[in-house]
Amino acid sequence: MIARRRFWAGTGATIELGAELGKGGEGSVFEVVADSKSVAKIYHQSLDARKQQKLSFMAAHADKDLLAYSAWPSQTLHSSQGGPVVGFLMERVANRKPIHMLYGPAHRKQDYPKAAWDFLLYAARNTASAFEVIHRHGHVLGDVNQGNVLVGADSRVMLIDSDSMQITAGGHMHLCEVGVSHFTPPELQGASNFASVARTPNHDAFGLALLIFHLLFGGRHPFAGRPLLDSVGNSLEDDIRGFRFAYGSDAGKRGFAPPPRSIAMDLVPAPTQAMFQRSFTETGANPNGRPTAGQWIAELDRLRGTLKTCSKSRMHVFPGHLLSCPWCALDQSGVVFFIDLTVYTSNVGSTFVLAQVWAAIEAVKMPSMPSAPKPGDFVSAPAPLPAGMKKKSNRAALWIGTAIVLTGFAVAFPQIWVLFGLLGLGIWLTTKDTENKAYAEEMARRRAVRQAAQSAYDRLLDGWREPSATRRFSSEKQGLSSIRDTYTHLPAAEKRLLDQVNSQARARQLKDHLDRFFIDDASIAGLGPAKKAALRSFGVETAADVDWESVMAVRGFGQKLTATVMAWRAQCESSFRFDGSPKALQVDIARVKSTTAAERAKLEADLRGGPERLGRIKVETEAALTRMRSSLSIAARELSQADADLQV
């Protein structure tokens, strides 16, 4: 039985401690006998005066917001009444786990199996709220990392290790002296220690954005990507220092591409992408350059208001700006972020007759394609020429008459024929082709109008002939045919899997065994937090994910370090024992049947929804064709009129 220890609170009350709950480098945490909602942290070593002042200030200025979002000191503890501070009381944080157990897919499937993407979004929003509270009180977290942010099943977030935060107390700043490299912003990378570094909310904003990115993008690190240049990807710290955001719009120019099997940035809308871009590139290093915690709260709340759920799985929740489910697309590529084998259980045992469902699908006919309007469908009268304009000039007749008269005068009066020649020249100049020029210009204008009308009509006609208007319907129908074929062959596929149970049971049991060993929790020589984050960003989370090619694909892992990781995997595997008993095989058989039942229900749901989807596409397509035909009809009428106008 553990002996109780007595301490005095700053208020003078005696506090008795019970069992030790945990032990760290600085101190140990004990239960409080008379208060099950509180725990006590007692330091191993005596505290200097500044640390005592810091804790006394924190306890004296605790309020409901600080206590709601962090394990904030509520009272100081003393070994004797009025003696030096040796520890403090804080809220007991129960039923909460480090945030990386939520954003890591392997951990999440084990620790938060019911958490879909909306839960991750809620947790991200609550993380921003916790940061906002600390910043609003004039303090800075400083040491942001995946271990001091805890999340519960209610998505509520609590910050721990508050005694290490940077606290501003009455104008005096108590600095945070520690930090984790892969959460340290670029402008502070390379600092040997933080004992003399005053950090700002903008530095915290880097770590906050990184945690939010982890949550929304499957635990991937924004600076761990697939190198496009030899000079990048060798060290996570160097890539952070170089602002090499692997998912940004300009990632290629920075020498990176997103790692394989990762979630694309377009999962989130453009405003959210822009906030990540600001957080992880040079703009953010400027004072107040990164989005604040309050701005993240506003943006994530806005994003929460757009969420929708895929019709195929309630676990597939995604932002409303996307036209199709991103999780279904990832599932089809072999990358499964969310698993819910029970989602279709309500359909199991239901009456589903493939022939009837397919008949309903076939009953939805292809959108009707009306004939294209032609200029010949319209009767158009030519527009008259402008008032006073004649089609042909009378200049020739005038000249003939004038020439006869002048010739007669020249014969009668030969001595002044020169004068009659000059008179004829004057008449010619004054009657020069005025009417013919105006007519030619009018006809040139009409020909130009006709050419423009022809071009407009041809362009619309090309669009009409292009089958894109009906392509959606054909594509959906083809997809339904493929689903029907898969459904038809499902019994045979299940039989093949059941036949393989004996031969593959060992492999499945081994994977289940190795999936219980997380790299984050392992002590592997040469594998620090940054290296572990890099592995996680390439989908290597547990011993089951470890193989030579997967580890070697991560820049910075040479043959020696890869061999070390492989040796750790072999050590994990050494404790595996295959259970070939019929009872153990029944587990594998049940898994096959459960998976097949879920797939069957999924296919049935897809087929049941086929007529509705085809009908909707048909209505939308025919509406689009009606709009196109209206535009084409106007263009045909205008071309008909232009043709007629040339016939004047």
Disulfide bonds with the S-S distance in Angstrom:
none
